[in-house]
C-alpha cells in the first residue's frame, strides 16, 4: 500500500471515530471517573469506567468534545481497554503515550485503529490532543484505586460505622 493510500485509510479511520465515537455515554454508576481538558484547543473529556472485583475494565463510558484527533483517540482508547485487566491497561498507556510522543515503537491494538494515531507525532502541536484521553485514563485509574482503597478501609477516614 502506498503512503498516500495509508494516509487516506488512517484519515478515514480517525474521521469514523470522530463522527461515531464508541462508548459515547457516561456510565450511571462508575467505579472510576476523571475529566480532562486541553486548554490549547478546548478539547474536553469526561471518562467513566466500571472495574470488576477481578480488576478488569468491564465497561467504558465517555463524553468527548473537541477536535477530530482528541475525540478519535478517546474512542479508540475506549475500544482497546474494555475487557482488559488494569495491569494491562497501565502498561498499554505507557506504550501508547511513548508512541504518540515519538519516543517508542508503534503499538498494535486489537481494533487495529490505534495505528491511525501514530502519524500525530509528525505534528507536535496535535500531540496533546491525542494524549488527552490517555492522561485522563491514568487519572480515572487513580480515582478507582482510591475508591477501592477507601471501601476496603470502610469508607473515608478508615473508620467503619
WOGI-V291764 format. One record per pair of residues at least 12 apart in sequence whose ideal C-beta (glycine too) atoms are under 10 Angstrom apart, sorted by the first residue. I is the first residue (numbers start at 1). J is the second residue. D is the distance in whole Angstrom. If there is no record, write none. Layout:
i->I j->J d->D
i->I j->J d->D
This chain:
i->6 j->115 d->9
i->6 j->116 d->9
i->6 j->119 d->9
i->7 j->116 d->10
i->7 j->119 d->7
i->9 j->115 d->9
i->9 j->116 d->8
i->10 j->113 d->9
i->10 j->115 d->7
i->10 j->116 d->4
i->10 j->117 d->8
i->10 j->118 d->8
i->10 j->119 d->6
i->10 j->120 d->10
i->11 j->68 d->9
i->11 j->116 d->8
i->11 j->119 d->9
i->12 j->116 d->8
i->13 j->72 d->8
i->13 j->76 d->8
i->13 j->111 d->9
i->13 j->112 d->8
i->13 j->113 d->5
i->13 j->114 d->9
i->13 j->115 d->8
i->13 j->116 d->4
i->13 j->117 d->9
i->14 j->68 d->6
i->14 j->69 d->7
i->14 j->71 d->9
i->14 j->72 d->4
i->14 j->73 d->9
i->14 j->75 d->9
i->14 j->76 d->9
i->14 j->113 d->8
i->14 j->116 d->5
i->14 j->117 d->7
i->14 j->119 d->9
i->14 j->120 d->9
i->14 j->130 d->10
i->15 j->68 d->7
i->15 j->72 d->8
i->15 j->116 d->10
i->16 j->72 d->8
i->16 j->75 d->9
i->16 j->113 d->8
i->16 j->116 d->9
i->17 j->64 d->10
i->17 j->68 d->8
i->17 j->69 d->10
i->17 j->71 d->7
i->17 j->72 d->4
i->17 j->73 d->8
i->17 j->74 d->8
i->17 j->75 d->4
i->17 j->76 d->6
i->17 j->77 d->10
i->17 j->78 d->9
i->17 j->79 d->9
i->17 j->111 d->9
i->17 j->113 d->7
i->17 j->116 d->8
i->17 j->117 d->10
i->18 j->64 d->9
i->18 j->66 d->10
i->18 j->67 d->8
i->18 j->68 d->4
i->18 j->69 d->8
i->18 j->70 d->9
i->18 j->71 d->5
i->18 j->72 d->5
i->18 j->73 d->10
i->18 j->74 d->10
i->18 j->75 d->8
i->19 j->68 d->9
i->19 j->71 d->9
i->19 j->72 d->9
i->19 j->75 d->10
i->20 j->75 d->8
i->21 j->62 d->7
i->21 j->63 d->9
i->21 j->64 d->6
i->21 j->71 d->6
i->21 j->72 d->8
i->21 j->74 d->7
i->21 j->75 d->4
i->21 j->76 d->9
i->21 j->78 d->8
i->21 j->79 d->10
i->22 j->60 d->8
i->22 j->62 d->8
i->22 j->72 d->10
i->22 j->74 d->9
i->22 j->75 d->5
i->22 j->76 d->8
i->22 j->77 d->9
i->22 j->78 d->5
i->22 j->79 d->5
i->22 j->80 d->10
i->22 j->82 d->9
i->22 j->111 d->9
i->22 j->113 d->10
i->23 j->47 d->9
i->23 j->48 d->9
i->23 j->59 d->8
i->23 j->60 d->5
i->23 j->61 d->6
i->23 j->62 d->6
i->23 j->63 d->10
i->23 j->64 d->10
i->23 j->74 d->9
i->23 j->75 d->7
i->23 j->77 d->9
i->23 j->78 d->4
i->23 j->79 d->7
i->23 j->81 d->10
i->23 j->82 d->7
i->24 j->61 d->8
i->24 j->62 d->6
i->24 j->63 d->7
i->24 j->64 d->7
i->24 j->71 d->9
i->24 j->74 d->9
i->24 j->75 d->8
i->24 j->78 d->8
i->25 j->48 d->9
i->25 j->59 d->10
i->25 j->60 d->10
i->25 j->61 d->5
i->25 j->62 d->8
i->25 j->63 d->8
i->26 j->46 d->6
i->26 j->47 d->9
i->26 j->48 d->5
i->26 j->61 d->5
i->26 j->62 d->7
i->26 j->63 d->6
i->27 j->47 d->10
i->27 j->48 d->4
i->27 j->49 d->7
i->27 j->50 d->6
i->27 j->58 d->9
i->27 j->59 d->6
i->27 j->60 d->8
i->27 j->61 d->4
i->27 j->62 d->9
i->28 j->48 d->9
i->28 j->50 d->10
i->28 j->61 d->9
i->29 j->48 d->9
i->29 j->50 d->8
i->30 j->47 d->9
i->30 j->48 d->4
i->30 j->49 d->6
i->30 j->50 d->6
i->30 j->51 d->9
i->30 j->59 d->8
i->30 j->60 d->9
i->30 j->61 d->7
i->30 j->140 d->8
i->30 j->143 d->9
i->30 j->144 d->8
i->30 j->147 d->9
i->31 j->48 d->9
i->31 j->49 d->6
i->31 j->50 d->5
i->31 j->51 d->5
i->31 j->52 d->8
i->31 j->53 d->10
i->31 j->57 d->9
i->31 j->58 d->9
i->31 j->59 d->9
i->31 j->140 d->9
i->31 j->143 d->9
i->31 j->144 d->5
i->31 j->147 d->6
i->31 j->148 d->8
i->31 j->151 d->10
i->32 j->47 d->8
i->32 j->48 d->7
i->32 j->49 d->4
i->32 j->50 d->8
i->32 j->51 d->6
i->32 j->57 d->9
i->32 j->86 d->9
i->32 j->137 d->9
i->32 j->139 d->9
i->32 j->140 d->4
i->32 j->141 d->6
i->32 j->142 d->8
i->32 j->143 d->5
i->32 j->144 d->3
i->32 j->145 d->8
i->32 j->146 d->9
i->32 j->147 d->7
i->32 j->148 d->9
i->33 j->46 d->7
i->33 j->47 d->7
i->33 j->48 d->5
i->33 j->49 d->7
i->33 j->61 d->9
i->33 j->136 d->10
i->33 j->139 d->9
i->33 j->140 d->6
i->33 j->143 d->6
i->33 j->144 d->8
i->33 j->147 d->9
i->34 j->46 d->8
i->34 j->47 d->5
i->34 j->48 d->8
i->34 j->49 d->9
i->34 j->135 d->9
i->34 j->136 d->5
i->34 j->137 d->7
i->34 j->138 d->8
i->34 j->139 d->4
i->34 j->140 d->4
i->34 j->141 d->8
i->34 j->142 d->8
i->34 j->143 d->6
i->34 j->144 d->9
i->35 j->47 d->7
i->35 j->63 d->9
i->35 j->136 d->7
i->35 j->139 d->8
i->35 j->140 d->9
i->36 j->64 d->9
i->36 j->66 d->10
i->36 j->70 d->9
i->36 j->74 d->9
i->36 j->131 d->9
i->36 j->132 d->5
i->36 j->133 d->7
i->36 j->134 d->9
i->36 j->135 d->6
i->36 j->136 d->3
i->36 j->137 d->9
i->36 j->138 d->10
i->36 j->139 d->7
i->36 j->140 d->9
i->37 j->66 d->9
i->37 j->132 d->8
i->37 j->136 d->9
i->38 j->66 d->7
i->38 j->67 d->9
i->38 j->70 d->7
i->38 j->128 d->5
i->38 j->129 d->6
i->38 j->130 d->10
i->38 j->131 d->8
i->38 j->132 d->5
i->38 j->135 d->9
i->38 j->136 d->10
i->39 j->128 d->9
i->40 j->67 d->10
i->40 j->125 d->8
i->40 j->126 d->10
i->40 j->128 d->6
i->40 j->129 d->8
i->40 j->132 d->10
i->41 j->66 d->7
i->41 j->67 d->6
i->41 j->69 d->9
i->41 j->70 d->8
i->41 j->125 d->9
i->41 j->126 d->9
i->41 j->128 d->8
i->41 j->129 d->6
i->41 j->132 d->10
i->42 j->65 d->8
i->42 j->66 d->6
i->42 j->67 d->8
i->42 j->70 d->9
i->43 j->64 d->8
i->43 j->65 d->7
i->43 j->66 d->3
i->43 j->67 d->6
i->43 j->69 d->8
i->43 j->70 d->4
i->43 j->71 d->8
i->43 j->73 d->9
i->43 j->74 d->9
i->43 j->128 d->8
i->43 j->129 d->6
i->43 j->130 d->10
i->43 j->132 d->5
i->43 j->133 d->9
i->44 j->63 d->8
i->44 j->64 d->7
i->44 j->65 d->5
i->44 j->66 d->6
i->44 j->70 d->9
i->44 j->71 d->10
i->44 j->132 d->9
i->44 j->136 d->10
i->45 j->62 d->6
i->45 j->63 d->7
i->45 j->64 d->5
i->45 j->65 d->8
i->45 j->66 d->8
i->45 j->70 d->7
i->45 j->71 d->8
i->45 j->73 d->9
i->45 j->74 d->6
i->45 j->77 d->10
i->45 j->132 d->6
i->45 j->133 d->6
i->45 j->135 d->9
i->45 j->136 d->5
i->45 j->137 d->9
i->45 j->140 d->10
i->46 j->61 d->8
i->46 j->62 d->7
i->46 j->63 d->4
i->46 j->64 d->8
i->46 j->65 d->9
i->46 j->74 d->10
i->46 j->136 d->8
i->46 j->140 d->10
i->47 j->60 d->7
i->47 j->61 d->8
i->47 j->62 d->5
i->47 j->63 d->8
i->47 j->64 d->9
i->47 j->74 d->8
i->47 j->77 d->9
i->47 j->78 d->8
i->47 j->132 d->10
i->47 j->133 d->7
i->47 j->136 d->5
i->47 j->137 d->6
i->47 j->139 d->8
i->47 j->140 d->5
i->47 j->141 d->10
i->47 j->143 d->10
i->48 j->60 d->7
i->48 j->61 d->4
i->48 j->62 d->7
i->48 j->63 d->9
i->48 j->140 d->8
i->48 j->143 d->10
i->49 j->61 d->8
i->49 j->62 d->9
i->49 j->78 d->9
i->49 j->81 d->8
i->49 j->82 d->9
i->49 j->86 d->9
i->49 j->89 d->9
i->49 j->137 d->8
i->49 j->140 d->5
i->49 j->141 d->8
i->49 j->143 d->9
i->49 j->144 d->6
i->50 j->82 d->10
i->50 j->144 d->9
i->51 j->85 d->10
i->51 j->86 d->7
i->51 j->89 d->10
i->51 j->140 d->9
i->51 j->141 d->8
i->51 j->144 d->5
i->51 j->145 d->9
i->51 j->147 d->9
i->51 j->148 d->8
i->52 j->85 d->10
i->53 j->148 d->9
i->54 j->85 d->8
i->54 j->86 d->10
i->55 j->84 d->10
i->55 j->85 d->6
i->55 j->86 d->5
i->55 j->87 d->7
i->55 j->88 d->10
i->55 j->89 d->10
i->55 j->144 d->10
i->55 j->148 d->9
i->56 j->81 d->10
i->56 j->82 d->9
i->56 j->83 d->6
i->56 j->84 d->7
i->56 j->85 d->5
i->56 j->86 d->7
i->56 j->87 d->10
i->56 j->88 d->9
i->56 j->89 d->9
i->57 j->78 d->9
i->57 j->81 d->5
i->57 j->82 d->6
i->57 j->83 d->7
i->57 j->84 d->6
i->57 j->85 d->8
i->57 j->86 d->7
i->57 j->88 d->9
i->57 j->89 d->6
i->57 j->137 d->10
i->57 j->140 d->10
i->57 j->141 d->9
i->57 j->144 d->9
i->58 j->82 d->8
i->58 j->83 d->8
i->59 j->78 d->10
i->59 j->82 d->7
i->59 j->83 d->9
i->60 j->74 d->9
i->60 j->75 d->10
i->60 j->77 d->8
i->60 j->78 d->4
i->60 j->79 d->8
i->60 j->80 d->9
i->60 j->81 d->6
i->60 j->82 d->5
i->60 j->83 d->10
i->60 j->137 d->9
i->60 j->140 d->9
i->61 j->78 d->8
i->62 j->74 d->5
i->62 j->75 d->8
i->62 j->77 d->8
i->62 j->78 d->6
i->62 j->133 d->8
i->62 j->136 d->9
i->62 j->137 d->10
i->62 j->140 d->10
i->64 j->77 d->10
i->64 j->78 d->9
i->64 j->132 d->9
i->64 j->133 d->7
i->64 j->136 d->10
i->66 j->129 d->7
i->66 j->132 d->8
i->67 j->126 d->8
i->67 j->129 d->5
i->67 j->130 d->10
i->67 j->132 d->10
i->68 j->126 d->10
i->68 j->129 d->8
i->69 j->100 d->10
i->69 j->116 d->10
i->69 j->117 d->7
i->69 j->119 d->10
i->69 j->120 d->6
i->69 j->123 d->9
i->69 j->126 d->5
i->69 j->127 d->9
i->69 j->128 d->9
i->69 j->129 d->4
i->69 j->130 d->5
i->69 j->131 d->10
i->69 j->132 d->9
i->70 j->126 d->9
i->70 j->128 d->9
i->70 j->129 d->4
i->70 j->130 d->7
i->70 j->131 d->9
i->70 j->132 d->5
i->70 j->133 d->7
i->71 j->129 d->9
i->71 j->132 d->10
i->71 j->133 d->9
i->72 j->113 d->8
i->72 j->116 d->7
i->72 j->117 d->7
i->72 j->120 d->10
i->72 j->129 d->9
i->72 j->130 d->8
i->72 j->133 d->9
i->73 j->96 d->9
i->73 j->100 d->8
i->73 j->113 d->10
i->73 j->114 d->9
i->73 j->116 d->9
i->73 j->117 d->6
i->73 j->120 d->8
i->73 j->129 d->7
i->73 j->130 d->5
i->73 j->131 d->8
i->73 j->132 d->7
i->73 j->133 d->5
i->73 j->134 d->7
i->74 j->130 d->10
i->74 j->132 d->7
i->74 j->133 d->4
i->74 j->134 d->9
i->74 j->136 d->8
i->74 j->137 d->9
i->75 j->111 d->10
i->75 j->113 d->8
i->75 j->133 d->8
i->76 j->96 d->9
i->76 j->109 d->7
i->76 j->111 d->7
i->76 j->112 d->10
i->76 j->113 d->5
i->76 j->114 d->6
i->76 j->115 d->10
i->76 j->116 d->8
i->76 j->117 d->7
i->76 j->130 d->9
i->76 j->133 d->8
i->77 j->89 d->9
i->77 j->92 d->9
i->77 j->93 d->9
i->77 j->96 d->8
i->77 j->109 d->9
i->77 j->111 d->10
i->77 j->113 d->10
i->77 j->114 d->8
i->77 j->117 d->9
i->77 j->130 d->10
i->77 j->132 d->10
i->77 j->133 d->5
i->77 j->134 d->6
i->77 j->136 d->9
i->77 j->137 d->6
i->78 j->111 d->10
i->78 j->133 d->8
i->78 j->137 d->9
i->79 j->109 d->8
i->79 j->110 d->8
i->79 j->111 d->5
i->79 j->112 d->10
i->79 j->113 d->7
i->79 j->114 d->9
i->80 j->92 d->7
i->80 j->96 d->9
i->80 j->107 d->9
i->80 j->109 d->5
i->80 j->110 d->6
i->80 j->111 d->6
i->80 j->112 d->10
i->80 j->113 d->8
i->80 j->114 d->6
i->81 j->93 d->9
i->81 j->109 d->10
i->81 j->110 d->10
i->81 j->137 d->7
i->81 j->141 d->10
i->82 j->110 d->10
i->83 j->110 d->9
i->84 j->110 d->9
i->86 j->141 d->6
i->86 j->144 d->8
i->86 j->145 d->8
i->89 j->137 d->7
i->89 j->138 d->9
i->89 j->140 d->10
i->89 j->141 d->7
i->90 j->137 d->9
i->90 j->138 d->8
i->90 j->141 d->7
i->92 j->107 d->7
i->92 j->109 d->8
i->92 j->114 d->9
i->92 j->134 d->9
i->92 j->137 d->9
i->93 j->133 d->10
i->93 j->134 d->5
i->93 j->135 d->9
i->93 j->137 d->6
i->93 j->138 d->6
i->93 j->141 d->8
i->94 j->107 d->10
i->94 j->134 d->9
i->94 j->138 d->9
i->95 j->107 d->5
i->95 j->108 d->10
i->95 j->114 d->10
i->96 j->109 d->9
i->96 j->114 d->7
i->96 j->117 d->8
i->96 j->118 d->10
i->96 j->130 d->9
i->96 j->131 d->9
i->96 j->133 d->9
i->96 j->134 d->6
i->96 j->137 d->9
i->97 j->127 d->10
i->97 j->130 d->9
i->97 j->131 d->6
i->97 j->134 d->5
i->97 j->135 d->8
i->97 j->138 d->9
i->99 j->114 d->8
i->99 j->115 d->9
i->99 j->117 d->8
i->99 j->118 d->6
i->99 j->120 d->9
i->99 j->121 d->7
i->99 j->130 d->10
i->100 j->114 d->10
i->100 j->117 d->7
i->100 j->118 d->8
i->100 j->119 d->10
i->100 j->120 d->6
i->100 j->121 d->6
i->100 j->126 d->10
i->100 j->127 d->6
i->100 j->128 d->9
i->100 j->129 d->10
i->100 j->130 d->5
i->100 j->131 d->6
i->100 j->134 d->8
i->101 j->120 d->9
i->101 j->121 d->7
i->101 j->124 d->9
i->101 j->127 d->6
i->101 j->130 d->9
i->101 j->131 d->8
i->102 j->118 d->9
i->102 j->120 d->9
i->102 j->121 d->4
i->102 j->122 d->8
i->102 j->124 d->9
i->102 j->127 d->8
i->103 j->121 d->9
i->104 j->121 d->10
i->105 j->118 d->10
i->106 j->118 d->5
i->117 j->129 d->10
i->117 j->130 d->5
i->117 j->131 d->10
i->118 j->130 d->9
